[in-house]
């Protein structure tokens, strides 16, 4: 079925467009392109809600991530970067997931900047884990500046995980954000990061 026949069927009978139809319509260009771009946006709009739920981000952040995803996808379609080797649905889901992770990382970065301006004691208050005493032991040394320096050297992933943990994020939530297979993987990673921090602290004395 050619492009014009597809557009006619959609207009008259409300036929559901396939991904192939949408890609072809966007690549055709001209005035109809905006129509197919809007269809693409509407077709996967459900990702906003699922992204907000699965990645624990605000609806507004999920909506912005989705808009960026569609704009990126359209660009890749028009430039030929999207070659159709994978299904468009899979392609969009992957881009959106990456955009949501970017939101989380940005939030973590902002938190780390705020981290430099507040007491580490305050950050530990919301942590429900009994293991928070491990960090509390370091805090009691009143060597906050040294702890901050060590956190800056411990590695980006460990720094992010320990910061999220200090904010009260559970191992389950951390596992979702970093796509770990199980909560246990998140817990093991967190404990290794914590032990690494303890060893670095002792070695710096």
N, C-alpha and C positions, 0 to 999 in steps of 0.2 A: 504494500500500500504506500502510495507516495505521500509526500508532506501535506499537500493541499487536501487530499482525500481524508487524511487523518484529522486535520483541523476541522473539516466539514462535519465529520462524524461526531467529534467532541462537541461542536457547537449545537448541532441539531438534537442528538440523542444523549448528550452528557456522558459519552463513553469515557471510561477510565483510561488515562494515558499510561502506556508502559514507559519504563525507564528509557528504552531505546527510542521511543517517540519523542520524549523530552530532550534527550541528547541531540537527536537529529534536528529538532526544532530550534534549539539554542544555536547549533552550528549553522543553521540556515541564515541566521542574521536578519537584518531588516526590521520592519515594524513588528512582525510576529514574535521576535525573540523575547521581548518583555513578557509576553503572554506565557511562554514556556518557562521562563525564569520564575514567574509567579507560581506556576503549577509545581515546579520543583520545590519551591519554598513550602508550599502548602502540604505537599505529599509527605514530607518527613518532619513536619512541625511537632509531632508527638515526642520527638527527641528532647525537646525543651523540658518537658515534665520528667521524663525518665532520667535525663542528665542531672537535673536538680536533685532528684531522689537518690540516684546511685552514687553520685560524686559528692553529695552533701554540700552543694553550693546554692546560692540564692537563685530564685527564679530569674531575676534580672540578669545575673551573670550567665546563667544557662541560655537565656534568650540572646544575649550578645554573642556568646560562643557559637550558637546555632547560625546566627546571621553571618558571622565570619566564615563559618563552615560552608554555607551556600555560596557566598561570594568567591571563596577559594575554589570550590567545585566548578562554578561557572567559568572562572578563569582557566582552570585546567582543561575544561571541555573545549573552550574556544581556541586555546593555544596548542591543543593536541597532547598535552601532558597526560590527560586521561585517555588511555588507549583502549579501554574496554576489556582488559585482561581479567579484571575482577568485576563483579556486579557493581552497578552504581550504588546500590544500597550499602553494600559492604564498604565501598570506598568512602561514602559519606559518614557512615558510622565510625570509621577509623579516624577520619579527620576531626569529627566532633569530639571523640574521646580525647584526642590529643589537645584540642582546644580547652576542654574542661580541665585537663591536667595542668595546662598553662595557667588557668585561673587559680588553681590551688597553689601552684608554685609562686605565683605573684602574691597571693595572700600570705603565703609563708614568708616570702622575702620581706613584705611589709611588716609582718610580725617580728621578724628578726631585727629589723631596723628599730622597731619599738622596744625590742628586747634590750637594746643598748641603753635605753633611757629609763628603764624601770628596774626595781629590785628583783633579783632572782628569787628571793623569798616569796614575793607576790606571785610570780609565775607558777610556783609550786603549789599554791593554795588549792586550785581546783583539781589537782591530780588525785583521782580516786584510788590509785594503785598503792598498795602497801610498800611497794618497792621504791616509792618516791623518797624514802629515807636514805637511799643510796646517794641521791643528789643532795638531799638535805644535809647529810654528813659533810659534804663539800661546802655547802652554804655556810654551815656553822663555823667554818674556818675564816669567814669574813674576807675571803680573798676573791671578791667578785670579779675584779679586773682580770685576774689570771684565768678564771673560768671562762670568761668571755673570749679571751685570746685562744684558749684551747678549743672552744666550740667553733671558732673561725677556722681552725686547722683540722678539725676532725673529719671533714668531708661534707659535701653538700647534702647527700642523702641522709647521713646520720644527723646532721644539724637540723634538717627539716623534720625528721621523725621525732627527735627529742623535743623540738619546739611544739609540734602538734600534740605530743603526749603531755607536755606541761600545760597545754591549753585544755586538757581534759578529753582529748580524742581517745576513743577506745582502740584496742588492737584490731577489732573488726572494721572500724571506720578507716584506720590506716591501711589495712589490707585492701579495702575497696579503692582507695585513692591511688595506691601504687600497683594495683592489679596483681597482688600476691594471691597464690592459689588458696591459701587458708589463713585463718586468723593466727595460727601457730607460727607461720612463717613471719608474720609481722611482729609477733611477740619476740621470737628468736632474734630477729634483726634489731629490734629495739634494745634488747638486753645486751647484745653484742656491742652496740653503739655506746650504751651506758658503761659497760665494762671497759671499753676502749677509752672513754673519757676519764674513768677512775685511774686507769694505768697511766695515762698521759699526765694526769694531775700529780700522781705520786712521783713520776719521773721528773717533774718540773720543780720539785721542792729542793 
